[in-house]
Amino acid sequence: MFRFGTKAETLERLAPRLKHVLLCDQIIITIAEWLKSKDGVTERILAHFPNQPLAIRSSTTLEDGAETSNAGRFESVTNVASQAGAILLPAIRSAQGHVTNGARHSLRGQLQIAPSVFESAV
């Protein structure tokens, strides 16, 4: 049986099951990691995705599940330049604010970092 998690975890779990679909590479960052080491997280992102526009998205268990959909309810910041850490900070803070704002278990929330996608094919 398939088990939903956060947005990022669900995509990670779906990836090996999909035969004809390509999912973007992603990094999952917990809010606790971000609050503990903003510089370390920023360096990790810049090393993993050098010189490409990024999408920074909230990723919580409050988003989508087997019986609910909250698409668009949480923050996504797209087309974020990855050349400099200073540019990443406001985008990460914005998405992080939506994860932690009023959430009881906000430190277990996550951020999903992936390339921005401008074209897709069906």
N, C-alpha and C positions, 0 to 999 in steps of 0.2 A: 504494500500500500504506500502511496506517495504521501510524504509529510511536508506541509508548507512550513516555511520559516520566515525570516525577514525577506525582503525583496531580493537582496544579494544572495542569501543562502538558497532561496528557491531556484534562482537562475543557476547557481552552482550545482544544485542537485539535478536539475533538468538536463544540463549540458550532455552528460554521457548517455542519456536516453534518446536524444534527438539524432536522427539519422540524416536528415536533409535540411537541417537548419544550422546556421553558424551563429553562435553568440559571441559578443565582444569579450575580449580579455577584460578582467576586472580585478581590482584590489578591494578587499573588505577591511574597513578600519572601524574599530569600536570607538565609541565616544570616550570610554575610559582611556584607551591608547592615545587618542587625540589630546585629551586634557592633561595626560601625563607627559607627553613629549611632542609638542607641535613641530619642533624642528626636525626630530627624527622621522615623523610621519611625512612631513613635507619632502625631506630628502628621499624617502622611499618612493613617493609618488613621482618625483622628478627623475629618479633612476629608472623606474619601471616604464614610464611613458615620456621619453625625451622628445621635446619639440613637436608635440601634437596637441590639438585642442581636446579638452576633456569635458566630460559631464560629471558633475558631483551631485549625487542624489542621496536623499535620506533613505534609510533602509531599516524599517522597524516591523515588528510582528503586528502592529496596529494597521498596517497598510492592506495587503491583500491576503485572503485565505480561501479555504474551500467554500465558504458561504458568504463572504463579503468582498467588496471591491471598493477601495478608497482611492482609485486612480485620480491623480491631480490634486489630492488633498494635502500632500506633503511637498516639500521644496525640492526642485531640481534646478541646478544652475548649469547651463550648457555653454559650449564654445569658450571655455576658460583656457587661457594660454598657459602652457606648462613650462615656459622658458625660465620663469623666475618664481621663486617661492612666495614673494610678496604679493603676487597677483593671485595665487591660490588661496591665501588666507581669508579674504572677504567672502569668497565663494564657499569655502569650507565652513566658516562661521555661520553663514546664512543657512546652509543645509543643516548644520548641527543644531542651530537654534530651533528648527522645526521638530527635530527629534527630541530635544530635551524640554521643550516648552510644555510644562504641565504633565509630562509623562511620569508615572510612578516609578518605572524601572528604566529611566532614561540612560543610565550608564551602560545598560545592555544594548542600547540602540547602536546603530551602525551607520556608516557612510559608505556608499558604493562609488568607487572611482573607476571610470571607464572612458574610452575614447568617445568623443562626440561623433554621432553618425549623421551624415548629411544626405546620403543616398542609400536606399535599400531596394532590393528586388524581391518579387514574389514569384 
